[in-house]
Amino acid sequence: MQRIKIILAIVNLLIANFIDAQTRSNITVDCSFACRTNDSIFVYKFDGIAFADYKAVLATQITDTISTFKVTLPKSAHQFYYIGLDKQRVKPIILGKEDNVVLKADCSNIRSSKVENSPINTGYEATAGTVRGYISRTMAAIQRLQNASDTNTIKEVATTLFQVQADKNKFLDSLKNANPTLAKIAALDMYEEYLISEKQNMYNTEFDYFAENYFAKVDLSDPEYNYLPPLYESVKRYTQILSNMPDAAGLEKHVDALLARIPDSNKEAKRFALGAVIGMLRQQQHQSFGKYAQQYIDKYEKESPASSAFLKQQKKQLQTFTPGAEAPDFVMNDTTGKAVKLSDLRGKVVLVDFWASWCGPCRRENPNVRRVYDIYRSKGFEILGVSLDSNRERWLDAIQKDQLGWLHVSDLKGWQNEVAQLYGVSSIPHTMLVDKEGKIIVRGLRGDQLEAKLAELFK
């Protein structure tokens, strides 16, 4: 009998140790969602193109005002998960080494949910806020520089940028000691502006300097970037700047060089970076989109079939809008209610300009568009503005205030504008230049690039 008791005690001890080991090897996230939800929330991971399902979690309690959930995940190196009601309403959260984390979510604004009992997430929020502050100070200085007309202002801007860079360097150094993971995230946005760099004379153009130095403080061979999707956002910003280069070959040269810096062993980091390039080029309707979309399909189709299928569909759609293809015809009412067709403008070079009264970059670009219109309208140049407004009065008021004396159409459906849907427009301002026969010349030109192309066409 005594022997049986000893055996039972040993068994119970083994079970307790096993349960304790399981507990120590898992993270629990206690979630409360302040709303009436379905009986589930979802945990996602990011595959470089879209959120991929990781697991669904059933509610432990549902009331009229709050639902609670307990998410269990394996401990690992710190990495990002996304927890929310669906793929559009998620909260990014860093998990990996804590025993227990608390997530308090307001369903009306999931993104602003509070993460408690997690120093890494508290630090991440603080780091992101500090970095946003540096970006804001830099952008304000650059905006001032663009409007500067005297050397004193230029010197003052340079002084400001030197100070911002000094603050960034100091902050990054402090993070390297305090939290290496957060330092690696912050390093993604520590670019030293061209204006204050000692390397200016080493490069033919500012684009070349930017491309080679944007990630100068980032070790892309570090395997921890496999778990840090902020790499995605930084590469997306990088690609957005390079998409303004005058030719696709220049962009592709720099993007290829960046991707080559990430070793194949850093598989997820490479996927984040490639996905970011694809995401921005798709948004810009850039002609290089197909090249990088195909690279993703070739590498990751087996692992990410849904994202690969999406890219195949996008490639097919964008092939409709390649240079030399006929621009799809459309009809839409102008400001007086009269129907206007794109094909009515055959015989003229037409800029189809997607914009809206509420779009700040569009409104800032309008003076440039107006200037080239005044130069080339008598030579056979026309503009057809397609507004993504939903408020008629604001649309008409913007046309008047910005003195936009060309053709304007809108169905006042906002982002559901039928022409924008037809042309796959996902961001504005966006343009398409069409020749006299109705064939596409190029997409996405504005500013100096638009003026240069018109000078070439009407020489």
Order of alpha helices (4+ residues) and beta strands (2+ residues): alpha-beta-beta-beta-beta-beta-beta-beta-beta-alpha-alpha-alpha-alpha-alpha-alpha-alpha-alpha-alpha-beta-beta-beta-alpha-beta-alpha-beta-alpha-beta-beta-alpha
